[in-house]
Amino acid sequence: MARLTKRRQADTKAIQHLWAAIEIIRNQKQIANIDRITKYMSRVHGMHPKETTRQLSLAVKDGLIVETLTVGCKGSKAGIEQEGYWLPGDEIELFSNLSFLL
């Protein structure tokens, strides 16, 4: 019987770096948008912003990172919609924590 494998398009090292970037940004209680992720990746890992954007879009296609449209609620970005990025499992925890409000 042939074993089916899932071929990923994104680079595995870049994905691990992107996961770390999203986790660090989320730990600071900020929306992990493209600007913050590219700044972190260029500062810490020396990755060019275009390459970061490309790897991020490939990771979203592979299902390794979740892309959402979120609205800022504090500071200068209050009320402005931003593309936010989450790790696949964080959004489940977020909605389960908010379920008691319903």
MARBA-3410 file (N, C-alpha, C, O; in Angstrom, 1 decimal):
102
0.8,-1.2,0.0,0.0,0.0,0.0,0.9,1.2,0.0,1.8,1.4,0.8 ~ 0.6,2.1,-0.9,1.4,3.4,-1.0,1.0,4.3,0.1,-0.1,4.5,0.5 ~ 2.0,4.9,0.7,1.8,5.9,1.7,1.7,7.3,1.1,2.6,7.7,0.4 ~ 0.6,8.0,1.5,0.5,9.3,1.0,1.2,10.3,1.9,1.0,10.3,3.1 ~ 1.9,11.2,1.3,2.6,12.2,2.1,2.1,13.6,1.6,1.7,13.8,0.4
2.1,14.5,2.5,1.7,15.9,2.2,2.9,16.7,1.9,3.8,16.9,2.8 ~ 3.0,17.3,0.8,4.2,18.1,0.4,3.9,19.5,0.8,2.9,20.1,0.4 ~ 4.8,20.1,1.6,4.7,21.5,2.0,5.4,22.4,1.0,6.5,22.0,0.5 ~ 4.9,23.6,0.8,5.6,24.5,-0.1,6.5,25.4,0.7,7.5,25.8,0.1 ~ 6.3,25.7,1.9,7.1,26.6,2.7,8.3,25.9,3.3,8.3,24.7,3.5
9.4,26.7,3.5,10.6,26.2,4.1,10.4,25.9,5.6,9.8,26.7,6.3 ~ 10.9,24.7,6.0,10.7,24.3,7.4,11.4,25.2,8.4,10.8,25.5,9.4 ~ 12.6,25.6,8.1,13.3,26.5,9.0,12.6,27.9,9.1,12.4,28.4,10.2 ~ 12.1,28.4,8.0,11.4,29.7,8.0,10.1,29.6,8.8,9.7,30.5,9.4 ~ 9.4,28.4,8.7,8.2,28.3,9.4,8.5,28.3,10.9,7.7,28.9,11.6
9.5,27.6,11.3,9.8,27.6,12.8,10.2,29.0,13.2,9.8,29.4,14.3 ~ 10.9,29.8,12.4,11.2,31.2,12.8,9.9,32.0,12.8,9.7,32.9,13.7 ~ 9.0,31.8,11.8,7.7,32.5,11.8,6.9,32.2,13.0,6.2,33.1,13.6 ~ 6.8,30.9,13.4,6.1,30.5,14.6,6.6,31.3,15.8,5.8,31.7,16.7 ~ 7.9,31.3,15.9,8.5,32.0,17.1,8.2,33.5,17.1,7.9,34.1,18.1
8.2,34.1,15.9,7.9,35.5,15.8,6.5,35.8,16.2,6.2,36.7,16.9 ~ 5.5,35.0,15.7,4.1,35.2,16.0,3.9,35.0,17.5,3.2,35.7,18.2 ~ 4.6,34.0,18.1,4.4,33.7,19.5,5.0,34.8,20.4,4.3,35.2,21.4 ~ 6.1,35.4,20.0,6.7,36.5,20.7,5.8,37.8,20.6,5.6,38.5,21.6 ~ 5.3,38.0,19.4,4.4,39.2,19.2,3.1,39.0,20.0,2.7,40.0,20.6
2.6,37.8,20.0,1.3,37.6,20.7,1.5,37.6,22.2,0.6,38.0,23.0 ~ 2.7,37.2,22.7,3.0,37.3,24.1,3.1,38.8,24.6,2.9,39.1,25.8 ~ 3.3,39.7,23.7,3.4,41.1,24.0,2.0,41.7,23.9,1.8,43.0,24.0 ~ 0.9,40.9,23.7,-0.5,41.3,23.6,-0.7,42.2,22.4,-1.5,43.2,22.5 ~ 0.0,41.9,21.3,-0.2,42.7,20.1,-0.7,41.8,19.0,-0.6,40.6,19.1
-1.3,42.4,18.0,-1.7,41.7,16.8,-0.5,41.4,16.0,0.3,42.3,15.7 ~ -0.3,40.1,15.6,0.8,39.7,14.8,0.5,40.0,13.4,0.1,39.2,12.6 ~ 0.7,41.3,13.0,0.5,41.7,11.6,1.8,41.6,10.8,2.8,41.2,11.3 ~ 1.7,41.8,9.5,2.8,41.6,8.6,4.0,42.5,8.9,5.1,42.2,8.8 ~ 3.7,43.8,9.3,4.7,44.7,9.7,5.6,44.2,10.8,6.8,44.3,10.8
4.9,43.8,11.9,5.6,43.4,13.1,6.4,42.1,12.8,7.5,41.9,13.3 ~ 5.8,41.2,12.0,6.5,39.9,11.7,7.7,40.2,10.9,8.8,39.6,11.1 ~ 7.6,41.0,9.8,8.8,41.3,9.0,9.9,42.0,9.7,11.1,41.8,9.5 ~ 9.5,43.0,10.6,10.5,43.6,11.4,11.3,42.7,12.3,12.5,42.7,12.4 ~ 10.5,41.8,12.9,11.2,40.8,13.8,12.1,39.8,13.0,13.2,39.6,13.4
11.6,39.4,11.9,12.4,38.4,11.1,13.6,39.1,10.5,14.7,38.4,10.4 ~ 13.6,40.3,10.1,14.8,41.0,9.6,15.8,41.3,10.7,17.0,41.2,10.5 ~ 15.2,41.7,11.9,16.1,42.0,13.0,16.8,40.8,13.6,18.0,40.8,13.9 ~ 16.0,39.7,13.8,16.6,38.5,14.5,17.2,37.5,13.6,18.3,37.0,13.9 ~ 16.6,37.3,12.5,17.1,36.2,11.6,17.7,36.7,10.3,18.2,35.9,9.5
17.6,38.0,10.0,18.2,38.6,8.8,17.5,38.2,7.6,18.1,38.2,6.5 ~ 16.2,37.9,7.6,15.5,37.6,6.5,14.9,38.8,5.8,14.4,39.7,6.5 ~ 15.0,38.9,4.5,14.5,40.0,3.7,13.0,40.1,3.8,12.3,39.0,3.8 ~ 12.4,41.3,3.9,10.9,41.4,4.1,10.1,40.7,3.0,9.0,40.2,3.2 ~ 10.6,40.8,1.7,9.9,40.1,0.6,9.9,38.6,0.8,8.9,37.9,0.6
11.0,38.0,1.3,11.1,36.6,1.5,10.2,36.2,2.7,9.5,35.2,2.7 ~ 10.1,37.1,3.7,9.2,36.8,4.9,7.8,36.8,4.4,7.0,35.9,4.8 ~ 7.4,37.7,3.6,6.0,37.8,3.1,5.7,36.6,2.2,4.6,36.0,2.3 ~ 6.7,36.1,1.4,6.5,35.0,0.6,6.3,33.7,1.4,5.4,32.9,1.2 ~ 7.2,33.5,2.4,7.1,32.3,3.3,5.8,32.4,4.1,5.3,31.3,4.4
5.4,33.5,4.5,4.2,33.7,5.3,3.0,33.3,4.5,2.1,32.6,5.0 ~ 2.9,33.7,3.2,1.8,33.3,2.4,1.8,31.8,2.0,0.7,31.2,2.0 ~ 3.0,31.2,1.9,3.1,29.8,1.6,2.6,29.0,2.9,2.0,28.0,2.8 ~ 3.0,29.5,4.1,2.6,28.9,5.3,1.1,28.9,5.5,0.5,28.0,6.0 ~ 0.5,30.0,5.1,-1.0,30.1,5.2,-1.6,29.1,4.2,-2.6,28.5,4.6
-1.1,29.0,3.0,-1.6,28.0,2.0,-1.4,26.6,2.5,-2.3,25.7,2.3 ~ -0.3,26.3,3.2,-0.1,25.0,3.8,-0.9,24.7,5.0,-1.0,23.5,5.5 ~ -1.5,25.7,5.6,-2.3,25.5,6.8,-1.5,25.5,8.1,-2.0,25.1,9.1 ~ -0.3,26.0,8.0,0.6,26.0,9.2,0.5,27.3,10.0,0.9,27.3,11.2 ~ -0.1,28.3,9.4,-0.4,29.6,10.1,-1.8,30.0,9.6,-2.1,29.8,8.5
-2.5,30.6,10.5,-3.9,31.0,10.3,-3.9,32.5,10.1,-3.4,33.2,10.9 ~ -4.5,32.9,9.0,-4.7,34.4,8.7,-6.1,34.8,9.1,-7.1,34.2,8.6 ~ -6.2,35.9,9.8,-7.5,36.4,10.2,-7.5,37.9,10.0,-6.5,38.6,9.9 ~ -8.7,38.5,9.9,-8.9,39.9,9.9,-9.4,40.4,11.3,-10.5,40.0,11.7 ~ -8.5,41.1,12.0,-8.8,41.5,13.3,-8.9,43.0,13.4,-8.3,43.7,12.6
-9.6,43.5,14.4,-9.7,44.9,14.6,-9.0,45.3,15.9,-9.1,44.7,16.9 ~ -8.1,46.3,15.7,-7.3,46.8,16.9,-8.3,47.5,17.9,-9.2,48.2,17.5 ~ -8.0,47.3,19.2,-8.9,47.9,20.2,-8.2,48.9,21.1,-8.8,49.5,21.9 ~ -6.8,49.0,21.0,-6.1,50.0,21.8,-5.1,50.8,21.0,-4.7,50.4,19.9 ~ -4.7,51.9,21.5,-3.6,52.7,20.9,-4.0,53.3,19.6,-5.2,53.6,19.3
-3.0,53.5,18.7,-3.2,54.3,17.5,-4.0,53.4,16.4,-4.5,54.0,15.5 ~ -4.0,52.1,16.6,-4.7,51.2,15.7,-6.1,50.9,16.1,-6.7,49.9,15.6 ~ -6.7,51.6,17.0,-8.0,51.3,17.5,-9.1,51.5,16.4,-9.1,52.5,15.8 ~ -9.8,50.4,16.2,-10.9,50.5,15.2,-10.5,50.2,13.8,-11.3,50.2,12.9 ~ -9.2,50.0,13.6,-8.7,49.7,12.2,-8.5,48.2,12.0,-7.9,47.5,12.9
-9.0,47.7,10.9,-8.9,46.3,10.6,-7.5,46.0,10.1,-6.9,46.7,9.3 ~ -6.9,44.9,10.6,-5.6,44.5,10.3,-5.6,43.0,10.0,-6.4,42.3,10.5 ~ -4.7,42.6,9.1,-4.5,41.1,8.9,-3.7,40.6,10.0,-2.5,41.0,10.1 ~ -4.2,39.7,10.8,-3.5,39.2,11.9,-3.1,37.7,11.6,-3.9,37.0,10.9 ~ -2.1,37.2,12.2,-1.6,35.8,12.0,-1.6,35.1,13.3,-1.1,35.7,14.3
-2.1,33.9,13.3,-2.1,33.1,14.5,-1.5,31.7,14.3,-1.4,31.3,13.1 ~ -1.1,31.1,15.3,-0.7,29.7,15.2,-1.9,28.8,15.2,-2.9,29.2,15.8 ~ -1.9,27.7,14.5,-3.1,26.9,14.3,-3.5,26.2,15.6,-3.0,25.1,15.8 ~ -4.3,26.7,16.4,-4.7,26.1,17.7,-5.0,27.3,18.7,-5.7,27.1,19.6 ~ -4.3,28.4,18.4,-4.5,29.6,19.3,-5.9,30.1,19.1,-6.6,30.6,20.1
-6.5,30.1,17.9,-7.8,30.6,17.6,-8.9,29.8,18.3,-9.9,30.3,18.7 ~ -8.6,28.5,18.5,-9.6,27.6,19.2,-9.6,27.9,20.6,-10.7,28.0,21.3 ~ -8.4,28.2,21.2,-8.3,28.6,22.6,-9.0,29.9,22.9,-9.7,30.1,23.9 ~ -8.8,30.8,21.9,-9.4,32.2,22.0,-10.9,32.1,22.1,-11.6,32.7,23.0 ~ -11.5,31.3,21.1,-13.0,31.2,21.1,-13.5,30.4,22.2,-14.6,30.7,22.7
-12.8,29.4,22.7,-13.3,28.7,23.9,-13.3,29.5,25.1,-14.1,29.3,26.0 ~ -12.3,30.4,25.3,-12.2,31.3,26.4,-13.3,32.3,26.4,-13.8,32.8,27.4 ~ -13.8,32.7,25.2,-14.9,33.7,25.1,-16.3,33.1,25.1,-17.3,33.8,25.1 ~ -16.4,31.8,25.1,-17.7,31.1,25.0,-18.5,31.4,26.3,-19.7,31.3,26.2 ~ -17.9,31.6,27.4,-18.7,31.9,28.6,-19.4,33.2,28.6,-20.3,33.5,29.3
-19.0,34.1,27.6,-19.7,35.4,27.5,-21.0,35.3,26.8,-21.9,36.1,26.9 ~ -21.2,34.2,26.0,-22.4,34.0,25.2,-23.6,33.6,26.0,-24.7,33.4,25.4
END
